[in-house]
Structures are given as structure tokens and as C-alpha cells.
Amino acid sequence: MGLLSRRDHSRGELQRKMHSRGFSSEQIEAAIGRVIDFGYLDDERFAHSFVRYRSQRGLGPQRLRSDLRERQVDTELIKAALAQTEVDFFESCLALRQRKFGEALPADFKERAKQQRYLAYRGFSMDMIRYALSPSE
């Protein structure tokens, strides 16, 4: 319960943390069953809130997908959370580039490559990055 009082966790994340603290498999399953029954643990709610919060912090869909997989969230829940988000990732990518590097487009290849690497690391696709680095009309 202490882990869940700080922030939401996924089921897999909670299992991993409890296992690392020395709990047996039976104890882990019993505890997880109880917190699910009480409504304290819900992977769907976790995935939606994770996507909403992290996308507002400038992460793209590929990074969000990867981070949720790392937290052992089911692939179908990840797809649903990303599909239901109201974020326009193309505009988010553009806004992040402008916030980090300024309004002006990169002047040379080296600067363009630097911006591409940064945006790719943040989880944006090449289409989104091209959009962010193209002259706006």
C-alpha cells in the first residue's frame, strides 16, 4: 500500500518492486489481488494517466510506448491509451523543438542532425521530426 500511496503503478511494476523487497510469489499475488479489489491498482487507468502526463512533458508516442512496456503494461492497453489521447504529436514535436532550440530552423546539417537526435530520443517518429524541421507555411 505504501508504494501505491506515492503514485500509480502498473501491475508488473508493483510485482517487480515487491519481489525485489523479498516478498514471496504467493504474498505478491495476494496483495495485488486485494489492491485490485479495492480499486487502487488499475493498469488501464495507469496507462491513460501516464500517457496524458508524459505527453504534456514533451514525450512522443514511441517513447511512451517503450516506457509503458518497460513498466510491463499490456500491449493492448498501451495502444488504447495512445489512441485515446487528445495530443497532436506533430504539433507537440514542433512546440518542443521551438522551445528547446528557438523559432529559427537549423542553419546547417550539424545543427539539423542535433535537433533530429534530440526529437528522436524524446520518442517522435521521423515524419513528426520532418514536420517540426520543415518551414511552416
Short mmCIF file of the C-alpha atoms (twelve columns), coordinates in Angstrom:
data_MODEL
# 
_entry.id   MODEL 
# 
loop_
_atom_site.group_PDB 
_atom_site.id 
_atom_site.type_symbol 
_atom_site.label_atom_id 
_atom_site.label_alt_id 
_atom_site.label_comp_id 
_atom_site.label_asym_id 
_atom_site.label_seq_id 
_atom_site.Cartn_x 
_atom_site.Cartn_y 
_atom_site.Cartn_z 
_atom_site.pdbx_PDB_model_num 
ATOM 1   C CA . MET A 1   0.000   0.000   0.000   1 
ATOM 2   C CA . GLY A 2   2.877   2.348   0.705   1 
ATOM 3   C CA . LEU A 3   4.088   2.131   -2.883  1 
ATOM 4   C CA . LEU A 4   0.644   2.996   -4.229  1 
ATOM 5   C CA . SER A 5   0.214   5.922   -1.853  1 
ATOM 6   C CA . ARG A 6   3.027   7.794   -3.599  1 
ATOM 7   C CA . ARG A 7   1.909   7.324   -7.223  1 
ATOM 8   C CA . ASP A 8   0.062   4.940   -9.528  1 
ATOM 9   C CA . HIS A 9   1.925   1.800   -10.540 1 
ATOM 10  C CA . SER A 10  1.285   -0.853  -13.148 1 
ATOM 11  C CA . ARG A 11  0.687   -4.412  -12.010 1 
ATOM 12  C CA . GLY A 12  4.046   -5.565  -13.391 1 
ATOM 13  C CA . GLU A 13  5.892   -2.675  -11.809 1 
ATOM 14  C CA . LEU A 14  4.351   -3.420  -8.414  1 
ATOM 15  C CA . GLN A 15  5.186   -7.136  -8.734  1 
ATOM 16  C CA . ARG A 16  8.804   -6.333  -9.600  1 
ATOM 17  C CA . LYS A 17  9.197   -3.922  -6.675  1 
ATOM 18  C CA . MET A 18  7.631   -6.318  -4.178  1 
ATOM 19  C CA . HIS A 19  9.774   -9.188  -5.460  1 
ATOM 20  C CA . SER A 20  12.928  -7.075  -5.058  1 
ATOM 21  C CA . ARG A 21  11.903  -6.396  -1.445  1 
ATOM 22  C CA . GLY A 22  11.812  -10.109 -0.699  1 
ATOM 23  C CA . PHE A 23  8.111   -10.969 -0.838  1 
ATOM 24  C CA . SER A 24  7.149   -14.465 -1.997  1 
ATOM 25  C CA . SER A 25  5.101   -15.027 -5.155  1 
ATOM 26  C CA . GLU A 26  2.071   -16.025 -3.080  1 
ATOM 27  C CA . GLN A 27  2.289   -12.892 -0.949  1 
ATOM 28  C CA . ILE A 28  2.672   -10.723 -4.040  1 
ATOM 29  C CA . GLU A 29  -0.357  -12.244 -5.781  1 
ATOM 30  C CA . ALA A 30  -2.488  -11.959 -2.632  1 
ATOM 31  C CA . ALA A 31  -1.524  -8.321  -2.099  1 
ATOM 32  C CA . ILE A 32  -2.090  -7.428  -5.749  1 
ATOM 33  C CA . GLY A 33  -5.476  -9.161  -5.688  1 
ATOM 34  C CA . ARG A 34  -6.500  -7.088  -2.676  1 
ATOM 35  C CA . VAL A 35  -5.422  -3.743  -4.123  1 
ATOM 36  C CA . ILE A 36  -7.167  -4.548  -7.414  1 
ATOM 37  C CA . ASP A 37  -10.359 -5.391  -5.484  1 
ATOM 38  C CA . PHE A 38  -10.122 -2.074  -3.625  1 
ATOM 39  C CA . GLY A 39  -9.609  -0.249  -6.927  1 
ATOM 40  C CA . TYR A 40  -6.149  1.023   -6.024  1 
ATOM 41  C CA . LEU A 41  -4.429  -0.754  -8.922  1 
ATOM 42  C CA . ASP A 42  -5.717  -0.447  -12.483 1 
ATOM 43  C CA . ASP A 43  -3.374  -0.843  -15.468 1 
ATOM 44  C CA . GLU A 44  -5.813  0.889   -17.819 1 
ATOM 45  C CA . ARG A 45  -6.064  3.955   -15.575 1 
ATOM 46  C CA . PHE A 46  -2.285  3.901   -15.104 1 
ATOM 47  C CA . ALA A 47  -1.641  3.784   -18.876 1 
ATOM 48  C CA . HIS A 48  -4.031  6.660   -19.603 1 
ATOM 49  C CA . SER A 49  -2.665  8.909   -16.864 1 
ATOM 50  C CA . PHE A 50  0.924   8.036   -17.818 1 
ATOM 51  C CA . VAL A 51  0.317   8.938   -21.478 1 
ATOM 52  C CA . ARG A 52  -1.531  12.141  -20.583 1 
ATOM 53  C CA . TYR A 53  1.126   13.366  -18.145 1 
ATOM 54  C CA . ARG A 54  4.209   12.355  -20.113 1 
ATOM 55  C CA . SER A 55  2.901   13.626  -23.460 1 
ATOM 56  C CA . GLN A 56  2.374   17.022  -21.821 1 
ATOM 57  C CA . ARG A 57  6.016   16.850  -20.734 1 
ATOM 58  C CA . GLY A 58  7.170   16.554  -24.365 1 
ATOM 59  C CA . LEU A 59  7.460   12.823  -24.970 1 
ATOM 60  C CA . GLY A 60  6.413   11.267  -28.256 1 
ATOM 61  C CA . PRO A 61  4.411   8.107   -28.879 1 
ATOM 62  C CA . GLN A 62  7.403   5.816   -29.415 1 
ATOM 63  C CA . ARG A 63  8.998   6.796   -26.106 1 
ATOM 64  C CA . LEU A 64  5.658   6.493   -24.298 1 
ATOM 65  C CA . ARG A 65  5.126   3.026   -25.774 1 
ATOM 66  C CA . SER A 66  8.630   1.965   -24.753 1 
ATOM 67  C CA . ASP A 67  8.300   3.338   -21.215 1 
ATOM 68  C CA . LEU A 68  4.950   1.596   -20.709 1 
ATOM 69  C CA . ARG A 69  6.349   -1.710  -22.000 1 
ATOM 70  C CA . GLU A 70  9.212   -1.294  -19.540 1 
ATOM 71  C CA . ARG A 71  6.586   -0.991  -16.794 1 
ATOM 72  C CA . GLN A 72  5.019   -4.246  -18.072 1 
ATOM 73  C CA . VAL A 73  1.725   -2.757  -19.242 1 
ATOM 74  C CA . ASP A 74  -0.232  -4.920  -21.697 1 
ATOM 75  C CA . THR A 75  0.279   -4.014  -25.370 1 
ATOM 76  C CA . GLU A 76  -3.456  -3.608  -25.996 1 
ATOM 77  C CA . LEU A 77  -3.767  -1.164  -23.098 1 
ATOM 78  C CA . ILE A 78  -0.839  0.824   -24.480 1 
ATOM 79  C CA . LYS A 79  -2.448  1.007   -27.928 1 
ATOM 80  C CA . ALA A 80  -5.765  2.105   -26.418 1 
ATOM 81  C CA . ALA A 81  -4.162  4.783   -24.241 1 
ATOM 82  C CA . LEU A 82  -2.202  6.224   -27.171 1 
ATOM 83  C CA . ALA A 83  -5.240  6.116   -29.465 1 
ATOM 84  C CA . GLN A 84  -7.454  7.899   -26.946 1 
ATOM 85  C CA . THR A 85  -5.033  10.699  -26.153 1 
ATOM 86  C CA . GLU A 86  -6.051  14.101  -27.427 1 
ATOM 87  C CA . VAL A 87  -2.471  15.188  -28.063 1 
ATOM 88  C CA . ASP A 88  -1.437  16.104  -31.604 1 
ATOM 89  C CA . PHE A 89  2.062   14.628  -31.567 1 
ATOM 90  C CA . PHE A 90  3.079   16.514  -34.731 1 
ATOM 91  C CA . GLU A 91  2.322   19.843  -33.051 1 
ATOM 92  C CA . SER A 92  3.858   18.625  -29.807 1 
ATOM 93  C CA . CYS A 93  7.081   17.788  -31.645 1 
ATOM 94  C CA . LEU A 94  7.126   21.224  -33.291 1 
ATOM 95  C CA . ALA A 95  6.463   23.006  -29.979 1 
ATOM 96  C CA . LEU A 96  9.212   21.021  -28.235 1 
ATOM 97  C CA . ARG A 97  11.728  21.846  -30.990 1 
ATOM 98  C CA . GLN A 98  10.863  25.539  -30.821 1 
ATOM 99  C CA . ARG A 99  11.021  25.580  -27.018 1 
ATOM 100 C CA . LYS A 100 14.388  23.811  -26.917 1 
ATOM 101 C CA . PHE A 101 16.118  25.330  -29.955 1 
ATOM 102 C CA . GLY A 102 14.178  28.510  -30.751 1 
ATOM 103 C CA . GLU A 103 11.888  29.521  -33.601 1 
ATOM 104 C CA . ALA A 104 14.566  29.564  -36.324 1 
ATOM 105 C CA . LEU A 105 15.135  26.419  -38.351 1 
ATOM 106 C CA . PRO A 106 18.590  24.819  -38.140 1 
ATOM 107 C CA . ALA A 107 21.124  26.666  -40.285 1 
ATOM 108 C CA . ASP A 108 23.387  23.742  -41.157 1 
ATOM 109 C CA . PHE A 109 23.451  19.965  -41.342 1 
ATOM 110 C CA . LYS A 110 25.175  19.558  -37.974 1 
ATOM 111 C CA . GLU A 111 22.518  21.574  -36.127 1 
ATOM 112 C CA . ARG A 112 19.719  19.781  -38.003 1 
ATOM 113 C CA . ALA A 113 21.181  16.383  -37.033 1 
ATOM 114 C CA . LYS A 114 21.450  17.510  -33.406 1 
ATOM 115 C CA . GLN A 115 17.777  18.516  -33.340 1 
ATOM 116 C CA . GLN A 116 16.725  15.283  -35.071 1 
ATOM 117 C CA . ARG A 117 18.599  13.192  -32.497 1 
ATOM 118 C CA . TYR A 118 17.011  15.099  -29.631 1 
ATOM 119 C CA . LEU A 119 13.479  14.699  -31.001 1 
ATOM 120 C CA . ALA A 120 14.047  11.020  -31.842 1 
ATOM 121 C CA . TYR A 121 15.309  10.402  -28.294 1 
ATOM 122 C CA . ARG A 122 12.126  12.024  -26.980 1 
ATOM 123 C CA . GLY A 123 10.107  9.438   -28.936 1 
ATOM 124 C CA . PHE A 124 8.914   11.211  -32.061 1 
ATOM 125 C CA . SER A 125 8.765   9.445   -35.435 1 
ATOM 126 C CA . MET A 126 10.720  10.656  -38.468 1 
ATOM 127 C CA . ASP A 127 7.505   12.000  -40.023 1 
ATOM 128 C CA . MET A 128 6.894   14.108  -36.930 1 
ATOM 129 C CA . ILE A 129 10.506  15.276  -36.877 1 
ATOM 130 C CA . ARG A 130 10.377  16.230  -40.575 1 
ATOM 131 C CA . TYR A 131 7.227   18.219  -39.852 1 
ATOM 132 C CA . ALA A 132 8.927   20.036  -36.969 1 
ATOM 133 C CA . LEU A 133 12.019  20.825  -39.050 1 
ATOM 134 C CA . SER A 134 10.210  21.943  -42.199 1 
ATOM 135 C CA . PRO A 135 9.403   25.584  -42.936 1 
ATOM 136 C CA . SER A 136 5.867   26.375  -41.782 1 
ATOM 137 C CA . GLU A 137 3.522   27.994  -44.225 1 
# 
